[in-house]
Amino acid sequence: MALMPVKDALARLLDGAVPLASETVAIGRAAWRVLATDIAALRTQPPFDASAMDGYAVRAADVAATPVTLHVIGEAPAGKGFTSKVGPGEAVRIFTGAPVPAGADAVLIQENTRLSPGGVEALEPVAAFRNIRRQGLDFREGESLLGAGRVLDPAAVSLAAAANHATLPVIRKPLVAILATGDELLPPGSETGPDQIISSNAYGVAAVIEKMGGVPLDLGIVPDDRPAIAAAIDSAREAGADVIVTLGGASVGDHDLVREVLTSSGMTLDFWKIAMRPGKPLMFGRLGDVRVLGLPGNPVASLVCSHLFVAPLVARLGGRPYALDIRDAVLGVDMAENDQREDYVRARVETRDGVLVAAPFPVQDSSMLRILADANALIVRPPFAPAAPAGSPCRVVLLR
């Protein structure tokens, strides 16, 4: 059976995936969420002509020729404006953010004044409306401010708060259940027996999910047992998972039971096995409305597939833009010809004379996490790529 190309597998995975329904959250919990609908200003900002500096509210005509002494008739701190009108030859002591009193049309900054027995002496002229933030300078009530799909970064969430939104409509975070299977697995911190290893894949996959704005739901480690696997799948569905990610157990061994149990539970298998290294035994199917993604058990394959498949799926369901950071580079060493699978080769990339140079690690075993942690890129080698000498062009996926 021919293996499915990576691009076709990704297209099948994302087919029909749309942002989830919206929910309303308090403004204090909206940071880094995705806005579900356009929002408009509920107020005008500034709501009045406001002083942009500490100084004196004056009539520009009174200080056109300086020095000149003005009579100080009051004070306007922020939050408590001066209620009378500024007349000819008068000034009001004013502070940043305070409303400019009626009659005044400029703010003379404090540095350009000097106190005098008769009031305050203006040492420099000031033009009309100088040092004043005009009403509505930032936005006006009813004006559109942020569009649907905007990630609420610090500036966006501050703008929404300034526009008087106490709550915001955001796209619900995808809930992604993670199920690790294997009799040999124990959680970190365990004392391992002679036939056991520490389970690590779930933590890396969860980190990818969180980075993409999803919520990982760790179902723990399940033994290679059909009823136990079925029970874990049922618990994921009961929790309302949008996606179930299984780790291991989807290959062809006698103890690889995940695909069989999922199919028995009603999963419609879309594809199984793709033309990719590492990551050949990738599985995808649908269990009702739940998307099921079976990742390989090998740690590196699991994480590489997370970057290529889990990340875009979670981003799409969460309404976030996402694309791999793929760049042009050149090979730092010779590379042999490739077979029928698309290769994602762990490498270290550095810039030399303005050019990205990618050097693959000499050992690429899919169990070696340390190499993946040391790598900052993956060299993408197309199927049947010919042997390439150092200096040949290549494409790299930047990981960091």
Disulfide bonds with the S-S distance in Angstrom:
none
